[in-house]
């Protein structure tokens, strides 16, 4: 369930491009039913079309940039929303290795740093992983790359399906952190016929997206279940109405916006057992290290002890 909701939220960033073109969006009035001011009026069709083109192009560029950046990631998990202390609190250095998900190097566990020896050993493992992925004769690496390409195709298919799965409503503008954001609400299309478990989530999920108006980059996504959804007819499990997640993106380099915050709050049942999942992830300190061959050189430089002037004498 958590994976399905995450797919919806991530896909929503590109789904702005599926807003019907050539006709105006419905305008959501604010306040006590008064019409929006000129400042908050929706853009014309021409302006909206140009803005959407920029958003889609920027999001595709951001998606392509993510596997080129390492980052620091703090992950906290709570069994209940009211828990003062997380059951899991770990900080990782996430290093991309070219197959979608980065290699997570544990840095801290509940605020306690790992030993220098453990950290060094983990970096050596990253070097080995990058050596394998850059070896054109390694069959496992070939399979991993093919699996990653299949994942990218699945995501593209999900985005294409969502073009018909949602109805879009202009929801005005908001000001956050000195930026003006365009707000768009995405509601399930009652005429949409799901073709898979993933696309079935559309009919149960409401998504809201905020886009930075000046740069046309996605700043925030919220997705929430507005009805229960089951797996295996509800026998295997179920995610309950009200479960939601939030993704935020921020500018990490000129013109590059990448995830900065991810929050899950889910209530689920697996077979006969119900539970909650409350997960909070903060991403920061992005550094571009490039594709696997560049990343391998980057890691090798880190592993090579610096040779100072005295050592050379």
N, C-alpha and C positions, 0 to 999 in steps of 0.2 A: 504493500500500500504506500509506504513512504516513497519507494522508487517511482511509482506511478504519479504521485502528486508532484514530485520533483521534476519529472519529465514535463508535466503541464506548465509549471512555473518557468522552467528554462525555455521551453518552446514559446511561451507567451512573448518573450522579447522579440522574436522574429514574426510573431503573428500580427503585429501591427500592420504589416504589409498586406494582410488579407482583408483589411477594411475595404468594403466595396468602393470602387472609384467611379467618378462620373455622377455621383449623387450625394447630397448633403447627409451628414450624420444627424441623428436625432439629438436635440439639445436638451440636456438635463437642467432644469431650472433650479435655482438656489434660493435660500431665504424663504420668505412667506409667499412663494409663488410669483415673485416679481421676475421680469425678463432680465437677462444678463446685461451688464453694462457693455459699452463699446469695447472696453479693455478686455472683458471676458468673453466676448462674442466668438463663436467658432470661426475658423478660417474659411475662406472660400474654397470651392472644389479644387481650383488650380493650386492654391496655396497648400491645401491639405495633401494633394497628390505629390507635390514637390517635397513636402516635409516627410511623407511616408517613404518616398524613394531614398531620402537621406538616412532615415532611421534603419531601414532594411540593410542598406549598404554598410552603415556603421556597425550594426550588430554582427553581420557576417564577418567584417574585419576584426571585431573584438573576439568573436569565437575563434578565428584563425590565429589570433595573437596569444590566446591563453596558453596553448601548449609550448610557447616559447619563453614563458616567465616562471621562475621559481618564486615562492612566497612563503611567508610564515603563517601558520594556521593554528588557532586555538579552538579546540573542540571541547564543549561541556555538555554533559548529558545528565538530566534529572529524571527520576522515576515519577515524580509528581511536580506540578507547576509550583506548588508552595514550598518545595524543598529549598532550604537555605543553602545547603552544601551539595554540589553536584556529585553524583556517584562516579562520574568520569570527568577528568579535567586534564587534558593533555595538549601540549603544544608541539607541532611538527614543523619541520622544514620540508616543504613539498617541492620536489625536484622533477621536472618533466622528463620523461624518457621516450616520448614519441608514440605511445600507444594509448593516448587519451587520459588515463589517470596517472598522476605523478607518483613518484616513489616517496613515501612518507618516512622521514628521518625523525625519530623521537628526540625532542630537545628537552622537554620538561614533563613531569608527571605530578599533578597536584602541586605545582610550584617548585618542585625539586628537580634541579638539572640532572641529566644523565651524566655519567662519568665521561671524562675525556676519551678514555679507551673505548667505551661503548659507542660514543659518537663517531670516533675515527673508524671503527669497524663498520658502522652503518654506511659511511661515505665510501668505503672500499666496496661494499656491496652495490652501491649506486654505480660506481665505476664499472664493475663487472656486468651489471644489467645494460649499461650503455654500450659496452663492448659487444655484447651479444646482439643488441638491436641494430647496431651499425655493421654487423657481419653479414654480408649478402649471401653467405652459404649456410647460415644457421636456419634450419627448418622451423624451429619453434618460433623464432622471431618473425619469420614469414607468416606463420599462422596467427601470431598476435597482431601483426599489422593488418592482416585480412579481417580478423575479428573487429578491429577498430574501424576499418572502412565499412563493415557491415553495420556497426553501431551508428556511424554517421548517416548511412542510408536510412536506417530505421527512424532516426530523428527527423530527417528530411520528409519521410513519408508521414510522420506524425504531424508535422507542420502543415503539409499539404492537406491532410484530412481535416485539420482544425480550421482551414479556410471556410469549410462548410459547417463546422461544428459549433460556431459561436455567432452571436449577433453583437454588433459593436455600437456603443453609445458614447458620444462626446460628453465628457463630464467636467469641462472647464479647465481652469488653470489654478495652480497653487504655487506658493513661494516657500522654498525650503533651503536653508543654508545659503541664502543669497542668490539662489537660482530660481528661475521661473520654469515650472514643470507643466507639461500637457498631461491631463489625466483622461484615460479612456477605460470604460468598463466593458467587459466581455461576458455576456450571458449565454447559457446553453441555447442552441437553436432547436426548437421543438420538432422541426421537420428533419433533423439529421438522423441518419441510420448508422449506428456504430458497426464497424467491421472487425473489431478486435477488442481485447481487454483494455488496451491503452486508449483507444478512441471512445470506449464506453465511459471513461472518466469524464469526457467533455460534458455529458448530459447531467453530471452530478456536481460540476465545479463552476464556481464564479471566479473570474480573474479580473483584477484591476491593475493597470499598468501606468506608470508615470515616466514621461520622457522629457529630458532636458531640452527646452525649446531652442536655446541658442546653438547647441551643438548637435542636437538630434541623436543623442545617445540615451539608452534606457537607464534610468536611475533606480527604479524600484518596481517590484512585481509582488502582488499578493494573490494567493489562490486559496479558496476555501470550499470545502464540501458543503453543499446546501441540501444534501440528502445522503442517507447511508448507501454504501456500495459494498457488495460482497464479492468474495472470490470462491469459485466453485459452487455457485448458487447459494453462497452464505455458509456452506458446510465447513470449508477450509478456514475461512476467516471473514472479517468485515472491518471496514473503517467507518467510523460514525460521523454523522452530520456535525459540523462545527470544527472538525479537524482542519487545520490551516497551516500555511507556511508563507514566509516572506523572504525575498531575495533582494539585496541592494547591491548596486554597482557604483563605483567611483572612478575618477580619472587617475590612473597610475602613471601615465606618461602622456605627453601631448597627443591628444586625439585617440587615446586608448583607454577604454573603460572596462574594468574587470570586477568580478564579484568581491565585495567587501564584507558582506554579512549574509548569513543564512540561518533562518529560524524555523524549526519544525515544532508543532504542537499537535500531536495526534492521539486520538483515543481509538484503540483497535481491539479486536478479538481474534485470537488464533485458536482454532478448534473451540474448546470450551473455556479458554482462559482469556480474560480481558486484561488489558494493561494500557498504560499511557507511555508516550514517547515525547520527551521534551529535549530537543537538541539545539544547541546554539553554536554557530561557527563564525569566527571572526578571521578574515584574511587581510594581511597587510604586508608591508616591506617587499613589494614586487620588484624583482630584478630580472631583466631580460638576459637569458643565457643561450637562447637560440635553439635550433633544431638539434637532434641527437648528436650529430658529429661535433657541433659547436659546444654542446653541453658536456660532451666527453672531454674535450680540451679544457673546458672551464674547471671541471672536477679534478682533472689531472694536475692542473696548476695549483689547485688548493691542496692536493695531497703531496705535492713536491715541496720539501722544506726550503724556505727562503735561504739563499746563500748570501751572507753579508760580506762586506769588505774584509773583515778580519779572517773569516773562514777561508777566503780565497788566498790569503797570504801564505 
